[in-house]
Amino acid sequence: MAFAPLDPVLHNQLRLAVVSLLVGVESADFNYLLAHTGATRGNLSVQLNRLKAAGYINVKKTFRENYPNTSCSLTRKGLKAFETYVEVIKGYLDT
């Protein structure tokens, strides 16, 4: 029996954690994701860029009280990729 391939974008602990967090909210700012993933600022920034490049998240940069604010939200493509990833993982576990 052959196993279905795992999405290489989501098959990374931090990127999967970010997408998992975004599934449950309309959007989340950088500090929320930082606090809930335990990542470093630099690593989180790199992984957000990879998710954005894949079309899995939208990144909106604004200012809040004169401070930069980065907000992320899941795209339809990202939600579909996450749902597919979960189903494929279930297939691995059911064997």
N, C-alpha and C positions, 0 to 999 in steps of 0.2 A: 504494500500500500504506500502510495506517495503522499507526502504531506503537502498541503497548499503552501505557497510561499508567503512569508510575512512581509508586510509593507516595511521597507528599509527606513522610511522616514519616521514611522511610529515605533520601530523596533529599537528604541533608544530610551533608557529609563526616564530622563528628564523631559524629552519631547512627549513621551506617552503621559507623564504626570501632568504636563501643561494642558494637553488636550483633554485628559480626564477631568481636570478642574474646570475647563471651559465648557464642557458638555452640560454642566449643572447651572451655569450662570449666563446672563445675557452678554456680559463682558467683565473683564477683570483687569485691574491696573497692575503695572509692573511690580509694585511693592507687595500686593496681595499674592501674586505668583511667587515672588521671592520668598515670602514668609511661609507659604504652604508647600514649597518644594524643597526648601533648604539649600538651594543652589547658590552659587556665587553670582554676583552681578554680571561679571563677564561671561560666564558660561550660560546663564539664562539669556543674555542678550544674543549670543551666538545661536542658541537653539531656537529662539523666537524668529530670528532671521531665516533659519532653515525651514521652519514651519510656514513662514510667510512666502518664501520662494517656491514652496511646493503648492501654494494656494490653499493651505489648510486653515490659516488664520488671517484675519485682517488686523493690522496694527495702525492705531491712530495716535499721533503725537500732538499734544496740545499743551497749554500752560494752565496751571491751577495755582492761583495766588502767586504769580510770578515764578513758579517753579515748573520745570518740565514734567509732563505727565504722559506716560505711555499706557495706552489701553488696548487690550487684545480681545478679539471675539472670534468664535469659531465660524468658519464658512460652511456652506452646504457640502462642499467637497470634503472638508475636514471631518464633518459629522459622518458622512458616508464612509470615509476611509476608516474612522474609528469603529463604526459599527461592523464593517467588514473585518477589521483586525480582531475584534472581540470574537466574532464567529469563527475565524480561522484558529484562534487560540483554543476555543472550545473544542474544535476538531482534534487538536493535538491532545487535549485532556481526555477526550472520550475514547481514545484508542487503548 
